[in-house]
Amino acid sequence: MLLNDFLAKDLVDIRQAPAKDWRDALRQAGAKLVEHHYIKPGYLDEIILNVEKNGPYIVIVPGVAMPHALAESENVLGTAISFTKFPEPVIFDETNPDSHAQLFFTLAAKDPDEHLQNISDLSDLLMTDGLIEKLLAVNSVADFQAIIDAES
Amino acid sequence: MNILVSCANGSGTSLMMMRSVQKAFKALNLPISKIEHTSLAEGKSNARSYDIVFTPMNFVDMFDEAKAKGVIIIGVKNVMSDKEIAQRVQDETDLVK
């Protein structure tokens, strides 16, 4: 199950300080993927460029962002999703009240089949009633672990 | 029914949407002969060879040309919601008799 995977791969980051702005948030939300060599730091520049060019559509529902850029990028080394939570909502576009996020699921998609499975699992996870609210209330990795224990 | 799902990069959002569309069509009992996900750049030039295009709401305008050629363009707010997609297919097309 996906929630377990996040912890097993050390891809959970519960930030205690707010991000400076959305660019800073996107960099922080990719740090674990860089640390574990799923992506090169350059991929984070591509993610930021993607939002500059296409707008905050990576906010898939208010409160939840799924940062990614082109899967074919040479800066993508492996396949994984990281989870990062910020203590305050990150605003992407001041003029769009729906474009804020506190939960960030950053994608690295080298292997198409594995990635499709990850996306399916993430979709199921986020459509689970009440789970987004639970994740928003998480203040530590231990809290995250508690949600896993309760769900499984 | 040939379906295209398209988002900026063709690898994250569109993939999620593809899955929701498949679920929605199953729920509506509508057959899918072909479903593909692409980036907007690719989608824009291929759109006319599909019957329906699904894309996040803010990219709907990108498909005006295909729309003029008779392709059904459906904008989606929550790409994870098969319920929203099923509702839009019912409201915005005459596929469900």
gemmi code that builds the backbone of each chain (N, CA, C; Angstrom):
import gemmi

chains = {
    "A": [
        ("MET", (0.831, -1.212, 0.000), (0.000, 0.000, 0.000), (0.863, 1.259, 0.000)),
        ("LEU", (0.362, 2.268, -0.682), (1.156, 3.452, -0.974), (1.630, 4.212, 0.276)),
        ("LEU", (0.741, 4.381, 1.243), (1.125, 5.137, 2.445), (2.345, 4.517, 3.110)),
        ("ASN", (2.366, 3.201, 3.155), (3.509, 2.480, 3.710), (4.789, 2.739, 2.938)),
        ("ASP", (4.631, 2.757, 1.607), (5.764, 2.988, 0.714), (6.479, 4.292, 1.011)),
        ("PHE", (5.699, 5.339, 1.262), (6.303, 6.640, 1.537), (7.306, 6.524, 2.681)),
        ("LEU", (6.905, 5.832, 3.736), (7.767, 5.713, 4.918), (8.935, 4.777, 4.660)),
        ("ALA", (8.635, 3.640, 4.006), (9.684, 2.649, 3.752), (10.813, 3.265, 2.922)),
        ("LYS", (10.453, 4.186, 2.024), (11.467, 4.797, 1.161), (12.006, 6.106, 1.727)),
        ("ASP", (11.601, 6.457, 2.952), (12.013, 7.731, 3.557), (11.636, 8.911, 2.662)),
        ("LEU", (10.389, 8.932, 2.194), (9.958, 10.021, 1.315), (8.838, 10.850, 1.961)),
        ("VAL", (8.877, 10.897, 3.298), (7.908, 11.708, 4.031), (8.644, 12.878, 4.683)),
        ("ASP", (8.153, 14.078, 4.464), (8.795, 15.263, 5.030), (7.718, 16.170, 5.620)),
        ("ILE", (7.672, 16.232, 6.946), (6.691, 17.089, 7.613), (7.414, 18.367, 8.019)),
        ("ARG", (7.197, 19.446, 7.250), (7.913, 20.699, 7.500), (7.292, 21.440, 8.680)),
        ("GLN", (8.144, 21.991, 9.536), (7.636, 22.741, 10.691), (7.547, 24.233, 10.399)),
        ("ALA", (8.321, 24.700, 9.415), (8.293, 26.123, 9.053), (7.572, 26.305, 7.723)),
        ("PRO", (6.809, 27.402, 7.603), (6.123, 27.646, 6.327), (7.121, 27.889, 5.199)),
        ("ALA", (6.717, 27.610, 3.973), (7.567, 27.910, 2.820), (7.519, 29.409, 2.554)),
        ("LYS", (8.624, 29.940, 1.975), (8.684, 31.386, 1.694), (7.657, 31.769, 0.630)),
        ("ASP", (7.588, 30.944, -0.400), (6.632, 31.173, -1.490), (6.459, 29.838, -2.218)),
        ("TRP", (5.691, 29.829, -3.306), (5.415, 28.536, -3.959), (6.664, 27.921, -4.590)),
        ("ARG", (7.573, 28.774, -5.055), (8.809, 28.228, -5.642), (9.629, 27.503, -4.577)),
        ("ASP", (9.749, 28.153, -3.420), (10.462, 27.555, -2.296), (9.776, 26.240, -1.892)),
        ("ALA", (8.446, 26.261, -1.868), (7.684, 25.060, -1.496), (7.980, 23.911, -2.471)),
        ("LEU", (8.019, 24.222, -3.766), (8.258, 23.165, -4.762), (9.676, 22.592, -4.606)),
        ("ARG", (10.641, 23.453, -4.266), (12.013, 22.960, -4.043), (12.075, 22.043, -2.818)),
        ("GLN", (11.446, 22.496, -1.733), (11.440, 21.682, -0.511), (10.707, 20.364, -0.741)),
        ("ALA", (9.626, 20.425, -1.520), (8.795, 19.237, -1.735), (9.506, 18.197, -2.613)),
        ("GLY", (10.622, 18.599, -3.244), (11.368, 17.644, -4.060), (12.678, 17.206, -3.418)),
        ("ALA", (12.983, 17.790, -2.247), (14.297, 17.556, -1.626), (14.552, 16.078, -1.313)),
        ("LYS", (13.535, 15.386, -0.827), (13.714, 13.961, -0.488), (13.975, 13.116, -1.740)),
        ("LEU", (13.330, 13.491, -2.829), (13.552, 12.744, -4.085), (14.972, 12.967, -4.595)),
        ("VAL", (15.498, 14.170, -4.364), (16.895, 14.452, -4.747), (17.835, 13.655, -3.838)),
        ("GLU", (17.567, 13.725, -2.533), (18.409, 13.052, -1.536), (18.538, 11.552, -1.838)),
        ("HIS", (17.444, 10.935, -2.280), (17.471, 9.492, -2.538), (17.650, 9.156, -4.026)),
        ("HIS", (18.104, 10.160, -4.777), (18.514, 9.965, -6.177), (17.397, 9.484, -7.108)),
        ("TYR", (16.160, 9.915, -6.829), (15.081, 9.643, -7.793), (15.069, 10.718, -8.883)),
        ("ILE", (15.550, 11.905, -8.509), (15.648, 13.002, -9.481), (16.949, 13.767, -9.253)),
        ("LYS", (17.392, 14.505, -10.299), (18.491, 15.459, -10.128), (17.877, 16.809, -9.763)),
        ("PRO", (18.654, 17.664, -9.066), (18.098, 18.970, -8.657), (17.498, 19.756, -9.830)),
        ("GLY", (18.035, 19.554, -11.028), (17.537, 20.277, -12.204), (16.057, 20.024, -12.477)),
        ("TYR", (15.554, 18.857, -12.027), (14.135, 18.550, -12.253), (13.242, 19.537, -11.503)),
        ("LEU", (13.738, 20.028, -10.357), (12.946, 20.985, -9.575), (12.819, 22.312, -10.328)),
        ("ASP", (13.874, 22.683, -11.064), (13.774, 23.881, -11.921), (12.717, 23.662, -12.996)),
        ("GLU", (12.671, 22.442, -13.542), (11.682, 22.135, -14.590), (10.260, 22.195, -14.024)),
        ("ILE", (10.096, 21.711, -12.789), (8.775, 21.757, -12.147), (8.324, 23.209, -11.973)),
        ("ILE", (9.249, 24.068, -11.529), (8.924, 25.485, -11.326), (8.590, 26.146, -12.659)),
        ("LEU", (9.377, 25.828, -13.676), (9.142, 26.361, -15.018), (7.756, 25.944, -15.530)),
        ("ASN", (7.387, 24.695, -15.238), (6.089, 24.159, -15.649), (4.940, 24.998, -15.086)),
        ("VAL", (5.074, 25.379, -13.808), (4.016, 26.199, -13.190), (4.043, 27.618, -13.758)),
        ("GLU", (5.259, 28.150, -13.993), (5.345, 29.496, -14.576), (4.663, 29.526, -15.935)),
        ("LYS", (4.830, 28.447, -16.678), (4.306, 28.389, -18.042), (2.816, 28.017, -18.089)),
        ("ASN", (2.423, 27.031, -17.280), (1.079, 26.472, -17.419), (0.115, 26.834, -16.296)),
        ("GLY", (0.602, 27.567, -15.301), (-0.263, 27.935, -14.193), (-0.326, 26.832, -13.147)),
        ("PRO", (-1.097, 27.082, -12.085), (-1.092, 26.162, -10.935), (-2.007, 24.953, -11.107)),
        ("TYR", (-2.074, 24.394, -12.307), (-2.953, 23.235, -12.504), (-2.449, 22.004, -11.730)),
        ("ILE", (-1.189, 22.062, -11.245), (-0.683, 20.942, -10.446), (-1.376, 20.858, -9.084)),
        ("VAL", (-2.118, 21.917, -8.708), (-3.003, 21.826, -7.529), (-4.226, 21.042, -8.013)),
        ("ILE", (-4.259, 19.731, -7.693), (-5.288, 18.883, -8.298), (-6.633, 19.032, -7.602)),
        ("VAL", (-6.624, 19.255, -6.304), (-7.814, 19.724, -5.595), (-7.302, 20.769, -4.604)),
        ("PRO", (-8.168, 21.721, -4.205), (-7.672, 22.722, -3.246), (-7.040, 22.024, -2.033)),
        ("GLY", (-5.792, 22.415, -1.713), (-5.100, 21.814, -0.574), (-4.053, 20.797, -0.970)),
        ("VAL", (-4.158, 20.259, -2.186), (-3.259, 19.175, -2.597), (-2.583, 19.493, -3.938)),
        ("ALA", (-1.245, 19.467, -3.935), (-0.505, 19.689, -5.180), (0.233, 18.421, -5.594)),
        ("MET", (0.357, 18.233, -6.902), (1.089, 17.084, -7.437), (2.164, 17.621, -8.410)),
        ("PRO", (3.261, 18.163, -7.852), (4.276, 18.761, -8.725), (4.947, 17.717, -9.619)),
        ("HIS", (5.093, 18.060, -10.896), (5.805, 17.204, -11.840), (6.120, 18.018, -13.083)),
        ("ALA", (7.025, 17.522, -13.892), (7.306, 18.123, -15.202), (7.316, 16.971, -16.204)),
        ("LEU", (8.064, 17.100, -17.279), (8.082, 16.031, -18.280), (8.732, 14.759, -17.722)),
        ("ALA", (8.034, 13.621, -17.877), (8.572, 12.351, -17.380), (9.855, 11.978, -18.119)),
        ("GLU", (9.971, 12.439, -19.375), (11.126, 12.061, -20.204), (12.368, 12.865, -19.862)),
        ("SER", (12.271, 13.773, -18.928), (13.416, 14.615, -18.578), (14.636, 13.780, -18.195)),
        ("GLU", (15.798, 14.227, -18.631), (17.036, 13.511, -18.268), (17.362, 13.685, -16.781)),
        ("ASN", (16.643, 14.581, -16.138), (16.849, 14.787, -14.701), (16.029, 13.832, -13.833)),
        ("VAL", (15.227, 12.978, -14.475), (14.474, 11.964, -13.725), (15.261, 10.660, -13.763)),
        ("LEU", (15.598, 10.146, -12.568), (16.460, 8.953, -12.482), (15.691, 7.701, -12.067)),
        ("GLY", (14.592, 7.886, -11.334), (13.860, 6.729, -10.814), (12.368, 7.003, -10.748)),
        ("THR", (11.628, 6.082, -10.127), (10.170, 6.198, -10.057), (9.714, 6.180, -8.602)),
        ("ALA", (9.089, 7.257, -8.168), (8.618, 7.335, -6.784), (7.719, 8.555, -6.628)),
        ("ILE", (7.027, 8.608, -5.500), (6.271, 9.799, -5.122), (6.686, 10.170, -3.705)),
        ("SER", (7.002, 11.444, -3.478), (7.322, 11.879, -2.120), (6.142, 12.653, -1.547)),
        ("PHE", (6.047, 12.653, -0.229), (4.985, 13.401, 0.453), (5.599, 14.475, 1.346)),
        ("THR", (5.172, 15.721, 1.133), (5.642, 16.832, 1.961), (4.444, 17.611, 2.451)),
        ("LYS", (4.451, 17.928, 3.747), (3.355, 18.730, 4.294), (3.915, 20.016, 4.875)),
        ("PHE", (3.274, 21.128, 4.567), (3.666, 22.417, 5.131), (2.659, 22.828, 6.202)),
        ("PRO", (3.131, 23.600, 7.223), (2.218, 23.976, 8.314), (1.150, 24.977, 7.889)),
        ("GLU", (1.409, 25.686, 6.772), (0.436, 26.664, 6.284), (0.212, 26.462, 4.788)),
        ("PRO", (-0.959, 26.845, 4.287), (-1.191, 26.713, 2.847), (-0.193, 27.554, 2.040)),
        ("VAL", (0.267, 26.984, 0.936), (1.132, 27.691, 0.002), (0.239, 28.237, -1.108)),
        ("ILE", (0.305, 29.564, -1.328), (-0.547, 30.189, -2.347), (0.211, 30.223, -3.679)),
        ("PHE", (-0.401, 29.706, -4.726), (0.236, 29.731, -6.052), (-0.156, 30.980, -6.833)),
        ("ASP", (-1.437, 31.336, -6.787), (-1.920, 32.470, -7.570), (-2.908, 33.249, -6.705)),
        ("GLU", (-2.504, 34.487, -6.351), (-3.318, 35.312, -5.440), (-4.734, 35.523, -5.979)),
        ("THR", (-4.877, 35.499, -7.312), (-6.173, 35.812, -7.896), (-7.075, 34.577, -8.010)),
        ("ASN", (-6.521, 33.407, -7.677), (-7.298, 32.172, -7.793), (-7.438, 31.501, -6.422)),
        ("PRO", (-8.621, 31.639, -5.810), (-8.785, 31.167, -4.425), (-8.615, 29.650, -4.260)),
        ("ASP", (-8.695, 28.901, -5.356), (-8.546, 27.445, -5.267), (-7.086, 26.997, -5.383)),
        ("SER", (-6.186, 27.935, -5.712), (-4.816, 27.525, -6.028), (-3.893, 27.549, -4.809)),
        ("HIS", (-4.301, 26.876, -3.762), (-3.437, 26.772, -2.589), (-3.239, 25.300, -2.248)),
        ("ALA", (-2.110, 24.988, -1.605), (-1.850, 23.596, -1.238), (-0.989, 23.522, 0.013)),
        ("GLN", (-1.256, 22.497, 0.793), (-0.472, 22.232, 1.990), (0.173, 20.850, 1.893)),
        ("LEU", (-0.475, 19.984, 1.113), (0.040, 18.624, 0.913), (0.636, 18.533, -0.483)),
        ("PHE", (1.897, 18.115, -0.565), (2.590, 18.056, -1.854), (3.019, 16.624, -2.163)),
        ("PHE", (2.569, 16.104, -3.281), (2.988, 14.777, -3.739), (3.815, 14.971, -5.015)),
        ("THR", (5.134, 14.969, -4.860), (5.996, 15.227, -6.019), (6.288, 13.920, -6.758)),
        ("LEU", (6.150, 13.966, -8.090), (6.281, 12.745, -8.901), (7.648, 12.624, -9.560)),
        ("ALA", (8.199, 11.420, -9.527), (9.333, 11.063, -10.387), (8.884, 9.837, -11.167)),
        ("ALA", (8.966, 9.903, -12.500), (8.338, 8.851, -13.308), (9.260, 8.324, -14.398)),
        ("LYS", (10.196, 7.496, -14.011), (11.103, 6.919, -15.005), (10.459, 5.712, -15.693)),
        ("ASP", (9.885, 4.808, -14.887), (9.293, 3.567, -15.407), (7.775, 3.764, -15.592)),
        ("PRO", (7.287, 3.759, -16.842), (5.870, 4.083, -17.092), (4.891, 3.167, -16.350)),
        ("ASP", (5.144, 1.858, -16.297), (4.202, 0.937, -15.648), (4.143, 1.162, -14.146)),
        ("GLU", (5.321, 1.283, -13.560), (5.391, 1.517, -12.114), (4.736, 2.861, -11.777)),
        ("HIS", (4.971, 3.840, -12.631), (4.394, 5.169, -12.417), (2.866, 5.128, -12.493)),
        ("LEU", (2.331, 4.391, -13.480), (0.881, 4.277, -13.623), (0.272, 3.674, -12.353)),
        ("GLN", (0.954, 2.660, -11.818), (0.495, 2.038, -10.575), (0.531, 3.053, -9.427)),
        ("ASN", (1.625, 3.813, -9.333), (1.744, 4.832, -8.282), (0.633, 5.869, -8.374)),
        ("ILE", (0.336, 6.291, -9.611), (-0.704, 7.305, -9.822), (-2.076, 6.750, -9.433)),
        ("SER", (-2.330, 5.495, -9.787), (-3.597, 4.852, -9.409), (-3.736, 4.800, -7.897)),
        ("ASP", (-2.648, 4.375, -7.237), (-2.673, 4.278, -5.778), (-2.893, 5.650, -5.133)),
        ("LEU", (-2.207, 6.656, -5.685), (-2.339, 8.009, -5.134), (-3.771, 8.519, -5.297)),
        ("SER", (-4.347, 8.241, -6.468), (-5.727, 8.626, -6.732), (-6.669, 7.983, -5.711)),
        ("ASP", (-6.521, 6.678, -5.512), (-7.364, 5.964, -4.540), (-7.197, 6.557, -3.146)),
        ("LEU", (-5.938, 6.809, -2.814), (-5.613, 7.343, -1.494), (-6.331, 8.673, -1.256)),
        ("LEU", (-6.204, 9.580, -2.232), (-6.749, 10.925, -2.049), (-8.266, 10.949, -2.151)),
        ("MET", (-8.848, 9.923, -2.783), (-10.304, 9.863, -2.873), (-10.900, 9.122, -1.673)),
        ("THR", (-10.065, 8.597, -0.791), (-10.557, 7.965, 0.432), (-11.174, 9.033, 1.332)),
        ("ASP", (-12.434, 8.817, 1.710), (-13.136, 9.817, 2.518), (-12.361, 10.190, 3.771)),
        ("GLY", (-12.121, 11.467, 3.960), (-11.522, 11.953, 5.200), (-10.011, 11.878, 5.255)),
        ("LEU", (-9.381, 11.255, 4.266), (-7.931, 11.071, 4.361), (-7.149, 12.380, 4.193)),
        ("ILE", (-7.611, 13.245, 3.291), (-6.930, 14.539, 3.108), (-6.954, 15.318, 4.423)),
        ("GLU", (-8.108, 15.312, 5.094), (-8.229, 16.011, 6.374), (-7.253, 15.431, 7.401)),
        ("LYS", (-7.147, 14.095, 7.391), (-6.215, 13.450, 8.330), (-4.778, 13.870, 8.033)),
        ("LEU", (-4.418, 13.881, 6.757), (-3.043, 14.257, 6.385), (-2.769, 15.721, 6.735)),
        ("LEU", (-3.793, 16.574, 6.610), (-3.622, 17.987, 6.950), (-3.346, 18.174, 8.439)),
        ("ALA", (-3.783, 17.221, 9.249), (-3.617, 17.344, 10.695), (-2.295, 16.745, 11.190)),
        ("VAL", (-1.519, 16.151, 10.280), (-0.270, 15.499, 10.663), (0.790, 16.529, 11.058)),
        ("ASN", (1.448, 16.317, 12.196), (2.500, 17.249, 12.611), (3.873, 16.598, 12.731)),
        ("SER", (3.927, 15.290, 12.519), (5.202, 14.590, 12.648), (5.122, 13.300, 11.833)),
        ("VAL", (6.281, 12.696, 11.617), (6.310, 11.418, 10.910), (5.555, 10.360, 11.734)),
        ("ALA", (5.602, 10.509, 13.069), (4.884, 9.571, 13.942), (3.370, 9.666, 13.710)),
        ("ASP", (2.868, 10.900, 13.514), (1.440, 11.093, 13.195), (1.098, 10.392, 11.887)),
        ("PHE", (2.009, 10.509, 10.922), (1.808, 9.884, 9.616), (1.734, 8.374, 9.783)),
        ("GLN", (2.665, 7.846, 10.584), (2.684, 6.407, 10.880), (1.354, 5.966, 11.503)),
        ("ALA", (0.809, 6.806, 12.369), (-0.444, 6.467, 13.052), (-1.596, 6.342, 12.045)),
        ("ILE", (-1.585, 7.196, 11.013), (-2.629, 7.111, 9.987), (-2.511, 5.790, 9.243)),
        ("ILE", (-1.277, 5.419, 8.922), (-1.052, 4.141, 8.236), (-1.586, 2.994, 9.069)),
        ("ASP", (-1.249, 3.007, 10.349), (-1.683, 1.919, 11.225), (-3.202, 1.847, 11.295)),
        ("ALA", (-3.839, 3.008, 11.289), (-5.301, 3.049, 11.367), (-5.945, 2.584, 10.057)),
        ("GLU", (-5.293, 2.894, 8.917), (-5.869, 2.562, 7.607), (-5.681, 1.093, 7.250)),
        ("SER", (-4.602, 0.492, 7.758), (-4.288, -0.861, 7.280), (-4.821, -1.937, 8.212)),
    ],
    "B": [
        ("MET", (-15.690, 4.591, -29.227), (-15.381, 5.930, -28.740), (-13.868, 6.072, -28.556)),
        ("ASN", (-13.258, 7.004, -29.283), (-11.825, 7.259, -29.117), (-11.630, 8.484, -28.222)),
        ("ILE", (-10.850, 8.278, -27.160), (-10.739, 9.319, -26.146), (-9.292, 9.762, -25.977)),
        ("LEU", (-9.118, 11.079, -25.837), (-7.806, 11.629, -25.527), (-7.896, 12.367, -24.201)),
        ("VAL", (-6.947, 12.107, -23.294), (-6.843, 12.932, -22.087), (-5.522, 13.683, -22.195)),
        ("SER", (-5.573, 14.969, -21.920), (-4.407, 15.798, -22.185), (-4.156, 16.779, -21.054)),
        ("CYS", (-2.895, 16.888, -20.625), (-2.521, 17.950, -19.689), (-1.143, 18.454, -20.095)),
        ("ALA", (-0.637, 19.428, -19.373), (0.571, 20.133, -19.809), (1.712, 19.192, -20.198)),
        ("ASN", (2.007, 18.200, -19.354), (3.168, 17.355, -19.619), (2.829, 15.940, -20.086)),
        ("GLY", (1.590, 15.556, -19.865), (1.171, 14.239, -20.321), (1.643, 13.088, -19.456)),
        ("SER", (2.065, 13.383, -18.221), (2.624, 12.288, -17.422), (2.044, 12.174, -16.019)),
        ("GLY", (1.459, 13.254, -15.499), (0.943, 13.193, -14.129), (-0.555, 13.340, -14.108)),
        ("THR", (-0.988, 14.576, -14.339), (-2.405, 14.905, -14.261), (-3.225, 14.124, -15.289)),
        ("SER", (-2.704, 14.019, -16.502), (-3.482, 13.341, -17.542), (-3.625, 11.846, -17.238)),
        ("LEU", (-2.613, 11.293, -16.617), (-2.651, 9.872, -16.262), (-3.722, 9.627, -15.199)),
        ("MET", (-3.772, 10.547, -14.233), (-4.775, 10.453, -13.184), (-6.177, 10.583, -13.801)),
        ("MET", (-6.280, 11.527, -14.737), (-7.563, 11.771, -15.392), (-7.971, 10.579, -16.248)),
        ("MET", (-7.002, 9.954, -16.892), (-7.293, 8.799, -17.748), (-7.975, 7.702, -16.932)),
        ("ARG", (-7.447, 7.495, -15.746), (-7.995, 6.467, -14.875), (-9.435, 6.817, -14.461)),
        ("SER", (-9.656, 8.087, -14.145), (-11.004, 8.513, -13.747), (-11.982, 8.377, -14.912)),
        ("VAL", (-11.520, 8.705, -16.118), (-12.382, 8.592, -17.303), (-12.760, 7.124, -17.523)),
        ("GLN", (-11.785, 6.235, -17.377), (-12.066, 4.798, -17.560), (-13.124, 4.324, -16.566)),
        ("LYS", (-12.987, 4.765, -15.322), (-13.968, 4.390, -14.288), (-15.344, 4.959, -14.623)),
        ("ALA", (-15.366, 6.231, -15.038), (-16.636, 6.903, -15.331), (-17.355, 6.209, -16.483)),
        ("PHE", (-16.617, 5.861, -17.535), (-17.241, 5.214, -18.700), (-17.763, 3.832, -18.344)),
        ("LYS", (-17.041, 3.165, -17.483), (-17.499, 1.855, -17.024), (-18.822, 2.010, -16.271)),
        ("ALA", (-18.868, 3.007, -15.394), (-20.076, 3.245, -14.604), (-21.254, 3.616, -15.502)),
        ("LEU", (-20.950, 4.324, -16.601), (-22.016, 4.758, -17.509), (-22.333, 3.698, -18.566)),
        ("ASN", (-21.573, 2.606, -18.533), (-21.756, 1.541, -19.521), (-21.456, 1.991, -20.944)),
        ("LEU", (-20.484, 2.871, -21.101), (-20.097, 3.345, -22.427), (-18.786, 2.656, -22.822)),
        ("PRO", (-18.731, 2.127, -24.049), (-17.508, 1.446, -24.461), (-16.400, 2.444, -24.829)),
        ("ILE", (-15.158, 2.056, -24.552), (-13.993, 2.848, -24.985), (-13.213, 1.984, -25.966)),
        ("SER", (-13.045, 2.449, -27.209), (-12.233, 1.642, -28.130), (-10.754, 1.989, -27.997)),
        ("LYS", (-10.490, 3.263, -27.699), (-9.088, 3.664, -27.568), (-9.023, 4.838, -26.599)),
        ("ILE", (-8.064, 4.797, -25.678), (-7.868, 5.946, -24.779), (-6.376, 6.204, -24.652)),
        ("GLU", (-5.992, 7.462, -24.843), (-4.572, 7.801, -24.775), (-4.368, 9.076, -23.977)),
        ("HIS", (-3.188, 9.186, -23.353), (-2.874, 10.425, -22.638), (-1.664, 11.091, -23.276)),
        ("THR", (-1.751, 12.413, -23.424), (-0.651, 13.144, -24.065), (-0.431, 14.495, -23.398)),
        ("SER", (0.659, 15.126, -23.802), (0.914, 16.511, -23.407), (0.016, 17.421, -24.246)),
        ("LEU", (-0.141, 18.656, -23.789), (-0.975, 19.618, -24.517), (-0.442, 19.848, -25.922)),
        ("ALA", (0.883, 19.983, -26.038), (1.484, 20.267, -27.336), (1.102, 19.185, -28.343)),
        ("GLU", (1.248, 17.928, -27.910), (0.903, 16.800, -28.768), (-0.611, 16.721, -28.963)),
        ("GLY", (-1.330, 16.915, -27.857), (-2.783, 16.814, -27.875), (-3.421, 17.785, -28.842)),
        ("LYS", (-2.901, 18.994, -28.862), (-3.460, 20.026, -29.721), (-3.457, 19.614, -31.193)),
        ("SER", (-2.353, 18.985, -31.599), (-2.266, 18.638, -33.019), (-2.983, 17.331, -33.355)),
        ("ASN", (-3.196, 16.460, -32.342), (-3.858, 15.174, -32.617), (-5.351, 15.167, -32.306)),
        ("ALA", (-5.817, 16.174, -31.598), (-7.166, 16.134, -31.015), (-8.255, 15.776, -32.018)),
        ("ARG", (-8.115, 16.245, -33.268), (-9.209, 16.056, -34.216), (-9.436, 14.592, -34.598)),
        ("SER", (-8.483, 13.723, -34.321), (-8.694, 12.315, -34.653), (-9.355, 11.527, -33.506)),
        ("TYR", (-9.824, 12.251, -32.475), (-10.535, 11.596, -31.369), (-11.984, 12.094, -31.320)),
        ("ASP", (-12.837, 11.330, -30.631), (-14.228, 11.746, -30.477), (-14.394, 12.709, -29.301)),
        ("ILE", (-13.661, 12.429, -28.223), (-13.768, 13.267, -27.020), (-12.372, 13.587, -26.491)),
        ("VAL", (-12.187, 14.803, -26.015), (-10.958, 15.170, -25.310), (-11.331, 15.602, -23.901)),
        ("PHE", (-10.646, 15.041, -22.913), (-10.781, 15.506, -21.534), (-9.506, 16.252, -21.160)),
        ("THR", (-9.665, 17.422, -20.521), (-8.493, 18.206, -20.131), (-8.860, 19.041, -18.902)),
        ("PRO", (-7.875, 19.388, -18.040), (-8.208, 20.246, -16.906), (-8.863, 21.546, -17.397)),
        ("MET", (-9.809, 22.052, -16.611), (-10.619, 23.206, -16.971), (-9.818, 24.358, -17.590)),
        ("ASN", (-8.650, 24.664, -17.008), (-7.920, 25.848, -17.479), (-7.254, 25.661, -18.847)),
        ("PHE", (-7.296, 24.428, -19.390), (-6.682, 24.213, -20.706), (-7.713, 24.029, -21.830)),
        ("VAL", (-8.986, 24.176, -21.486), (-10.059, 23.906, -22.458), (-9.894, 24.729, -23.745)),
        ("ASP", (-9.503, 26.001, -23.578), (-9.370, 26.904, -24.734), (-8.356, 26.413, -25.765)),
        ("MET", (-7.392, 25.624, -25.302), (-6.356, 25.121, -26.206), (-6.951, 24.234, -27.307)),
        ("PHE", (-8.183, 23.761, -27.078), (-8.768, 22.800, -28.018), (-9.893, 23.401, -28.863)),
        ("ASP", (-9.909, 24.727, -28.961), (-10.956, 25.408, -29.729), (-11.006, 24.937, -31.181)),
        ("GLU", (-9.831, 24.714, -31.745), (-9.756, 24.302, -33.146), (-10.423, 22.931, -33.349)),
        ("ALA", (-10.088, 21.987, -32.469), (-10.677, 20.649, -32.554), (-12.180, 20.723, -32.303)),
        ("LYS", (-12.577, 21.590, -31.385), (-13.989, 21.763, -31.051), (-14.762, 22.223, -32.296)),
        ("ALA", (-14.162, 23.154, -33.026), (-14.789, 23.658, -34.249), (-14.943, 22.540, -35.284)),
        ("LYS", (-14.069, 21.532, -35.192), (-14.123, 20.396, -36.128), (-15.088, 19.311, -35.639)),
        ("GLY", (-15.742, 19.554, -34.502), (-16.755, 18.625, -34.036), (-16.317, 17.682, -32.921)),
        ("VAL", (-15.087, 17.835, -32.437), (-14.625, 17.007, -31.327), (-15.270, 17.534, -30.039)),
        ("ILE", (-15.736, 16.623, -29.190), (-16.318, 17.038, -27.910), (-15.177, 17.339, -26.942)),
        ("ILE", (-15.141, 18.547, -26.386), (-14.092, 18.913, -25.435), (-14.734, 19.049, -24.052)),
        ("ILE", (-14.234, 18.294, -23.091), (-14.800, 18.371, -21.751), (-13.726, 18.813, -20.755)),
        ("GLY", (-13.977, 19.945, -20.095), (-13.077, 20.457, -19.062), (-13.405, 19.799, -17.733)),
        ("VAL", (-12.357, 19.435, -16.989), (-12.538, 18.721, -15.731), (-11.937, 19.535, -14.594)),
        ("LYS", (-12.685, 19.656, -13.507), (-12.194, 20.418, -12.353), (-11.341, 19.528, -11.450)),
        ("ASN", (-11.908, 18.410, -11.005), (-11.160, 17.486, -10.148), (-10.805, 16.233, -10.958)),
        ("VAL", (-9.526, 16.142, -11.350), (-9.113, 15.063, -12.258), (-9.202, 13.681, -11.608)),
        ("MET", (-9.366, 13.637, -10.287), (-9.454, 12.336, -9.602), (-10.882, 11.841, -9.487)),
        ("SER", (-11.836, 12.710, -9.826), (-13.226, 12.366, -9.551), (-13.922, 11.735, -10.751)),
        ("ASP", (-14.094, 10.412, -10.717), (-14.841, 9.754, -11.805), (-16.301, 10.183, -11.758)),
        ("LYS", (-16.776, 10.560, -10.581), (-18.173, 11.013, -10.455), (-18.387, 12.311, -11.225)),
        ("GLU", (-17.447, 13.249, -11.063), (-17.571, 14.528, -11.788), (-17.549, 14.268, -13.291)),
        ("ILE", (-16.634, 13.404, -13.723), (-16.494, 13.128, -15.152), (-17.765, 12.468, -15.697)),
        ("ALA", (-18.308, 11.521, -14.958), (-19.546, 10.859, -15.389), (-20.681, 11.886, -15.497)),
        ("GLN", (-20.742, 12.779, -14.529), (-21.780, 13.817, -14.525), (-21.635, 14.718, -15.748)),
        ("ARG", (-20.387, 15.107, -16.036), (-20.155, 15.999, -17.186), (-20.503, 15.302, -18.507)),
        ("VAL", (-20.178, 14.022, -18.606), (-20.521, 13.288, -19.831), (-22.043, 13.265, -20.004)),
        ("GLN", (-22.749, 13.095, -18.907), (-24.219, 13.089, -18.962), (-24.780, 14.469, -19.313)),
        ("ASP", (-24.179, 15.517, -18.715), (-24.708, 16.871, -18.901), (-24.281, 17.514, -20.223)),
        ("GLU", (-23.036, 17.208, -20.648), (-22.467, 17.987, -21.745), (-22.434, 17.229, -23.078)),
        ("THR", (-22.848, 15.957, -23.061), (-22.896, 15.209, -24.320), (-24.228, 14.471, -24.417)),
        ("ASP", (-24.510, 13.889, -25.582), (-25.726, 13.069, -25.667), (-25.356, 11.598, -25.820)),
        ("LEU", (-24.226, 11.211, -25.224), (-23.759, 9.823, -25.321), (-24.620, 8.889, -24.482)),
        ("VAL", (-25.117, 9.420, -23.362), (-25.945, 8.602, -22.470), (-27.396, 8.823, -22.856)),
        ("LYS", (-27.991, 7.769, -23.394), (-29.365, 7.917, -23.897), (-30.385, 7.734, -22.773)),
    ],
}
model = gemmi.Model(1)
for chain_id, residues in chains.items():
    chain = gemmi.Chain(chain_id)
    for i, (resn, *xyz) in enumerate(residues, 1):
        res = gemmi.Residue()
        res.name, res.seqid = resn, gemmi.SeqId(i, " ")
        for name, pos in zip(("N", "CA", "C"), xyz):
            atom = gemmi.Atom()
            atom.name, atom.element = name, gemmi.Element(name[0])
            atom.pos, atom.b_iso = gemmi.Position(*pos), 0.0
            res.add_atom(atom)
        chain.add_residue(res)
    model.add_chain(chain)
structure = gemmi.Structure()
structure.add_model(model)
structure.setup_entities()
